[in-house]
Amino acid sequence: MPSEDKVQIAPANGKLGVLIPGIGAVTTTFIAGVEAVRRGMAVPVGSLTQLATLRLGKRTDNRTPKIKDFVPLASLDDLVFGGWDIYEDSAYEAALNAAVLDRAQIEQFKDSLSAIRPMKAVFDHDYVRRIDGPNVKQAATKMEKAEMLMEDIANFRKQSNASRLVMIWCASTEVFHRPAAVHQTLKDFECGLMKNDPEIAPSQIYAYAALKSGVPFANGAPNLTTDTPALLDLARDRNIPICGKDFKTGQTFMKTLLAPGLKMRMLGLNGWFSTNILGNRDGEVLEDPGSFKSKEESKLGALEHILQPQLYPELYGHFYHAVRINYYPPRGDAKEGWDNIDIFGWLGYPMQIKIDFLCRDSILAAPLVLDLVLFLDLAQRCGMRGIQEWLSFYFKSPMTAPGLYPEHDIFIQLMKLKNTLRWMRGEDLITHLGLEYYD
Ligand SMILES: NC(=O)c1ccc[n+]([C@@H]2O[C@H](COP(=O)([O-])OP(=O)(O)OC[C@H]3O[C@@H](n4cnc5c(N)ncnc54)[C@H](O)[C@@H]3O)[C@@H](O)[C@H]2O)c1
């Protein structure tokens, strides 16, 4: 039964503007897919917000509404899109260039995709080294660039007639950086923007502009971005939800499915070797060791946290874990990810598991973008602020409050997500205790 203290959820009235730095493979696949679903030409496969149900009450109650009928999400018909890129290509040209979708399919959405023309980007070649483009803002300081982004946001809000906005980073992976002195407080950060501090990345300028404009921010790449005290404080002070980072799509998705299973059965692990070939622009950017380092850090964390070697030293105390990504142009977006997993069982006898996932990167990522946009907007309308840990389900490297370790087990992540939705609507949380059925 719904409890008394229900969360107040503002209605999803009007249009929801989706602002995206990076009009590349993921973004164009996402937008074209939303168009296809809106026109009744496709099923939104891979999207929890559109397809999944959740159980309410007891197993005998037979209450399993769709998530979208249970919480007030923005309708796909109300989404409007805008974004930035260093290239001048419209979303139509970028979709053709990314070649994720068939040309014939892209042509069907030519009009709406062509209407999305990227605004000039905030770009710094020191942060993304393998690409360069002409569509870049020029200004003397990073603060001026942030102000230009805020102007873009305000103009988009007006022109699109959006009542609410969400920003989601789908641009290239920036090189690995740790938080520096300039990231410690908002004052330091703003001072750094004015002084062009080299430790401030373009993604942080976008995030700052979004938060200052009251816009929730999600990070789909492994860059540091909002994982800094200054931007976390800004999100909390302004009551804005944020989440990240790095979409959990292919290999890490498989890893977080399998590793909890091995641990549940108390099977040991000697080594997990993961390698990928990838031929899209993302793959090209990840050839740069700095960008790869961001990705590697994000991909390596999952196993350590799921297997908890400190608690199970005899099973997981010494496993070898490596992740490789190689740029291999012939494959384009159709990535192939191999995993070789050396496990051991009863009396230490070794066994092996091999995974060969012939996946499509952007096809896996697009529904995650949709869900994150809709859930972040929901969180905003619920008055939730700061890190949205319940959205960890979608990320390789989930953000958490300082001092908390991230939850990587995808089954726990899903339970947390669904329980958060139940909590929003004042429904009982599901614990799976179930003793009452046997009373
Ligand atoms: N597809 C997946 O499965 C997946 C999974 C996890 C994370 N990601 C991340 O999502 C991001 C997008 O992936 P993609 O395949 O679409 O890449 P992509 O290279 O096709 O698109 C990224 C776009 O960002 C643009 N860009 C770079 N820096 C920018 C800036 N400062 N401002 C605005 N635009 C900028 C590039 O010009 C490019 O068009 C990457 O960071 C990738 O690592 C993707």
The ligand as a MOL file (V3000), in Angstrom:
LIG
                    3D

  0  0  0     0  0            999 V3000
M  V30 BEGIN CTAB
M  V30 COUNTS 44 48 0 0 0
M  V30 BEGIN ATOM
M  V30 1 N 28.9420 3.2260 -27.7610 0
M  V30 2 C 29.2380 2.6880 -26.6330 0
M  V30 3 O 28.9940 1.5230 -26.4350 0
M  V30 4 C 29.8530 3.5140 -25.5580 0
M  V30 5 C 29.9670 2.9490 -24.3010 0
M  V30 6 C 30.5150 3.7010 -23.2790 0
M  V30 7 C 30.9280 5.0040 -23.5150 0
M  V30 8 N 30.8350 5.5140 -24.7570 0 CHG=1
M  V30 9 C 31.3510 6.8650 -24.9420 0
M  V30 10 O 30.3940 7.6890 -25.5660 0
M  V30 11 C 31.0900 8.7010 -26.2890 0
M  V30 12 C 30.5000 8.7860 -27.6770 0
M  V30 13 O 30.7790 7.6230 -28.4200 0
M  V30 14 P 30.5680 7.6170 -29.9880 0
M  V30 15 O 30.7800 6.2440 -30.4540 0
M  V30 16 O 29.3270 8.3450 -30.3310 0 CHG=-1
M  V30 17 O 31.8170 8.5120 -30.4540 0
M  V30 18 P 31.9450 9.4270 -31.7480 0
M  V30 19 O 33.4010 9.6500 -31.9240 0
M  V30 20 O 31.1620 8.8820 -32.8830 0
M  V30 21 O 31.2280 10.7940 -31.3100 0
M  V30 22 C 31.7890 11.6760 -30.4160 0
M  V30 23 C 31.6590 13.0630 -31.0020 0
M  V30 24 O 32.1010 13.9960 -30.0190 0
M  V30 25 C 32.6930 15.0690 -30.7050 0
M  V30 26 N 33.4730 15.8360 -29.7310 0
M  V30 27 C 34.6900 15.5660 -29.2100 0
M  V30 28 N 35.0290 16.4990 -28.2940 0
M  V30 29 C 33.9830 17.3650 -28.2260 0
M  V30 30 C 33.7250 18.5170 -27.4650 0
M  V30 31 N 34.6240 18.9820 -26.5900 0
M  V30 32 N 32.5390 19.1510 -27.6340 0
M  V30 33 C 31.6190 18.6890 -28.5150 0
M  V30 34 N 31.8310 17.6030 -29.2840 0
M  V30 35 C 32.9940 16.9530 -29.1430 0
M  V30 36 C 33.4650 14.4080 -31.8060 0
M  V30 37 O 33.7340 15.3160 -32.8520 0
M  V30 38 C 32.5020 13.3040 -32.2250 0
M  V30 39 O 31.6700 13.7060 -33.2950 0
M  V30 40 C 32.5700 8.3210 -26.2590 0
M  V30 41 O 33.2290 9.0670 -25.2610 0
M  V30 42 C 32.5400 6.8780 -25.8780 0
M  V30 43 O 33.7150 6.4430 -25.2150 0
M  V30 44 C 30.2920 4.8140 -25.7810 0
M  V30 END ATOM
M  V30 BEGIN BOND
M  V30 1 1 1 2
M  V30 2 2 2 3
M  V30 3 1 2 4
M  V30 4 1 4 5
M  V30 5 2 4 44
M  V30 6 2 5 6
M  V30 7 1 6 7
M  V30 8 2 7 8
M  V30 9 1 8 9
M  V30 10 1 8 44
M  V30 11 1 9 10
M  V30 12 1 9 42
M  V30 13 1 10 11
M  V30 14 1 11 12
M  V30 15 1 11 40
M  V30 16 1 12 13
M  V30 17 1 13 14
M  V30 18 2 14 15
M  V30 19 1 14 16
M  V30 20 1 14 17
M  V30 21 1 17 18
M  V30 22 2 18 19
M  V30 23 1 18 20
M  V30 24 1 18 21
M  V30 25 1 21 22
M  V30 26 1 22 23
M  V30 27 1 23 24
M  V30 28 1 23 38
M  V30 29 1 24 25
M  V30 30 1 25 26
M  V30 31 1 25 36
M  V30 32 1 26 27
M  V30 33 1 26 35
M  V30 34 2 27 28
M  V30 35 1 28 29
M  V30 36 1 29 30
M  V30 37 2 29 35
M  V30 38 1 30 31
M  V30 39 2 30 32
M  V30 40 1 32 33
M  V30 41 2 33 34
M  V30 42 1 34 35
M  V30 43 1 36 37
M  V30 44 1 36 38
M  V30 45 1 38 39
M  V30 46 1 40 41
M  V30 47 1 40 42
M  V30 48 1 42 43
M  V30 END BOND
M  V30 END CTAB
M  END
